[in-house]
Amino acid sequence: MFAQFHDAEGGFFQTGVDHEALVARRKDFVDNAIPSGNALAAEALLRLATLLDKPNYRTETGRILLMMKDAMARQPTGFGRLLGVLDAYLGPSQEIAIVGTLEGADTQALLAELRRHFLPHAVAALKEPAQESMLPLLQGRTLVDGKATAYVCENYACKLPVTSAEALAEALPTA
């Protein structure tokens, strides 16, 4: 995305650098029935910044939001998705890590509980107990007492791990 579409001035073009020559390369910011490319890019970058611990992705999200701050204030109905990104950007990050065997009933119970909640700003990741992960969120996470375990974090500060769906429900952030 950066190699093909990024604009050093901020935001992302609609066409890649290897596209046929155009009179002008457009950057779309206005959300209609289909969200704009820049709103989706900002949302993806913000989630990836949290999931991968990549501050430069968060910085680029901030640049997109700053570019559009006046337009969002004047015409909020034209920037629904980007305003959602702004809400997530200004709030705390929410991270949920689950460790367990995917086919295990205890893991499935934790996943089912997680899916019951509306957590639009949360990122979640799952790993098998013996699996190594490149995701910082999953590193060092293990089973507790041999049971599937969920780690609920906010701004990378985690609560005590939980092993039941009921405990997970209590630990999850509320809207």
C-alpha positions in Angstrom: 0.0 0.0 0.0 2.8 2.4 0.9 4.9 1.5 -2.1 2.2 1.8 -4.7 -0.3 4.4 -3.4 1.2 6.5 -0.6 1.6 10.3 -1.1 4.4 11.9 0.8 2.2 14.9 1.4 -0.3 12.5 3.2 -3.0 10.1 2.3 -3.1 7.6 -0.5 -3.8 7.9 -4.2 -6.5 5.8 -5.9 -4.0 4.5 -8.5 -0.6 2.9 -8.1 2.7 4.3 -9.2 2.9 1.7 -12.1 -0.6 2.6 -13.4 -0.8 4.1 -16.9 0.0 7.8 -17.0 -2.9 10.0 -15.9 -3.5 13.7 -16.1 -3.9 13.7 -12.3 -3.7 11.0 -9.6 -6.8 11.3 -7.4 -7.0 10.9 -3.7 -10.5 10.0 -2.5 -11.6 11.0 1.1 -15.4 11.3 0.9 -17.4 8.4 2.2 -20.5 7.6 0.2 -22.3 4.2 0.1 -18.8 2.8 -0.3 -16.2 4.1 2.2 -13.4 6.1 0.7 -10.0 4.5 0.1 -8.3 6.8 2.5 -10.8 6.1 5.3 -10.3 2.3 4.8 -6.5 2.9 4.6 -6.6 4.9 7.9 -8.7 2.2 9.6 -6.4 -0.6 8.5 -3.3 1.3 9.5 -4.7 2.1 12.9 -5.7 -1.6 13.5 -2.3 -2.8 12.2 -0.5 -0.2 14.4 -2.2 -1.8 17.5 -1.8 -5.4 16.3 1.8 -5.1 15.2 3.0 -2.4 17.5 3.9 -0.1 14.6 3.8 3.5 15.7 4.5 4.8 12.2 1.2 3.3 11.0 -0.6 5.2 13.8 1.3 8.4 12.7 0.1 8.0 9.1 -3.4 7.6 10.4 -3.1 10.8 12.3 -1.8 12.6 9.2 -4.8 11.5 7.2 -7.2 12.7 10.0 -5.4 16.0 10.3 -5.6 16.6 6.5 -9.4 16.1 6.7 -10.2 17.8 10.1 -11.8 20.9 8.6 -13.8 19.0 6.0 -15.0 16.5 8.7 -16.1 19.3 10.9 -18.0 21.1 8.1 -19.5 18.0 6.4 -19.6 15.1 8.9 -22.2 13.2 6.8 -19.6 12.8 4.1 -17.0 11.2 6.4 -18.8 8.6 8.4 -16.1 5.9 8.2 -13.3 8.4 8.7 -15.1 9.8 11.8 -15.2 6.2 13.1 -11.4 6.1 12.6 -11.1 9.4 14.5 -13.1 7.9 17.4 -10.8 4.9 17.6 -7.7 7.1 17.2 -8.7 9.3 20.1 -9.7 6.4 22.4 -7.6 3.8 24.1 -6.5 0.8 22.1 -8.1 -2.5 23.1 -6.3 -5.7 22.6 -7.5 -9.3 23.2 -5.2 -12.3 22.9 -6.6 -15.8 23.1 -4.4 -18.9 23.5 -5.9 -22.3 23.0 -6.4 -25.1 20.6 -8.8 -23.9 18.0 -10.9 -27.1 18.1 -11.0 -27.1 21.9 -14.4 -26.5 23.6 -12.8 -24.1 26.0 -11.2 -22.0 23.2 -14.5 -22.1 21.3 -16.4 -20.9 24.4 -14.0 -17.9 24.8 -14.3 -17.1 21.1 -18.1 -17.3 21.3 -18.1 -14.9 24.2 -15.8 -12.5 22.4 -18.1 -12.5 19.4 -21.1 -11.6 21.5 -19.7 -8.2 22.2 -19.6 -5.1 20.0 -16.0 -4.0 20.2 -15.4 -1.8 17.2 -12.0 -0.6 18.3 -10.6 -3.8 19.6 -8.1 -6.1 17.8 -8.1 -9.8 18.7 -5.6 -12.5 17.9 -5.6 -16.2 18.5 -2.7 -18.7 18.7 -2.3 -22.4 19.4 -0.4 -23.1 22.7 2.8 -24.4 21.1 2.7 -21.9 18.3 5.2 -19.0 18.0 3.8 -15.7 16.8 5.3 -12.6 15.2 2.5 -10.5 16.8 3.7 -8.7 19.9 0.2 -9.1 21.3 0.6 -12.9 21.4 4.3 -13.1 22.5 4.7 -14.6 25.9 1.1 -15.6 26.1 0.5 -19.1 27.5 -2.3 -21.4 28.8 -3.2 -21.0 32.4 -3.6 -24.3 34.2 -3.8 -26.1 30.9 -7.0 -24.2 29.9 -7.6 -21.9 27.0 -6.8 -18.4 28.2 -7.8 -14.9 27.2 -5.7 -11.8 27.9 -7.7 -8.5 27.8 -5.5 -5.4 27.5 -6.0 -1.7 27.1 -3.1 0.4 25.7 -1.0 -2.8 26.1 -1.6 -3.0 29.9 -3.3 -6.3 30.5 -5.7 -7.5 33.1 -5.2 -10.8 34.8 -5.7 -13.7 32.3 -9.1 -15.4 32.3 -10.0 -19.0 31.4 -13.8 -18.9 31.4 -16.4 -17.3 29.2 -18.0 -15.7 32.2 -14.7 -14.1 33.4 -14.0 -13.0 29.8 -17.4 -11.2 29.7 -16.5 -9.3 32.9 -13.0 -8.4 31.6 -14.1 -7.1 28.2 -14.4 -3.3 27.8 -17.9 -1.9 27.7 -19.1 0.5 25.0 
